[in-house]
């Protein structure tokens, strides 16, 4: 079976602009699907053979804005071909794909080598995986691990830019709080126009939301305070678990890799000092980065607290307990 990419109009039977019901009907012959909602935005998760397909209904959630297809994984041959002008996307070396794109007059943006894209067409690719795969001399996977088809203006601004802008703005506000307190954090959330979630504790609102990102304030003994943000969430399936947990972990790791440059290029950059990961960090996180930040600790990682809980990409700023 083949899924033919038709940028900037759709992929296979899924066309950009379809309603949720139309998209579900289009992929129903492939088998089971799940629909997740985050505020107004919705995502349909399904598979065609062993190729995972995410259908994104972003912003208002009323129409399909992008279709993302994922390589099956290490030691798995795709049983469905994903074709771009006759090229099998997951079987053709990425450099050959990009060379042929250039021959069509497309400009491949490789400023982020792991996340190249073609604006205006629009196509996005991932060249990142923790799995054992053939790699180039630069350490990149020889073949792409995902491809996304979207509308012409999709890459005018990265899809994650607005949520991460809200998070980095909050982190800059919180960094200025010495010491970081729950009351001070709540005041900063309010000043930055985050929406309170109605979960006060000891008279302080602890749950906040903005641009689809959840924020939480937690307090601990000794004056320790943590402010965390969930920038990506992949919920369990209808069974209460994941059919392919490793694939979900890898997706989370790829999302984290896309967010890290936003943190490191933010106004925080001049204050970040890489910090050593502890044994507790390695036990808690699937993948994690950690920095010291002017007496506080900034952590970004992929986490799943229990087998029947979501996999999340979180960013947390912690004021350690006073000695």
Secondary structure, 3 states (H helix, E strand, C coil): CEEEEECCCEECCEECCCCHHHHHHHHHHHCCEEEEEECCEEEEEEEECCEEEEEEECCCCCCCCEEEEECCCCCCCCCCEEEECCEECCCCCHHHHHHHHHHCCCCCECCCHHHCEECCCCEEEECCCCCCCCECCCCCECCCCEEEEECCCHHHCCCCHHHHHHHHHHHHHHHCCCCCCHHHHHHHHHHCCCEECCCEECCEECEEEECCEEEEEEECHHHCEEEEEEEEEECCCCCCCCCCHHHHHHHHHHHHHHHHHHHHCCCCHHHEEECCCCHHHHHHEEEEEEEEECCEEEEEEEECCCCCCCEEEEEEEEECCCC
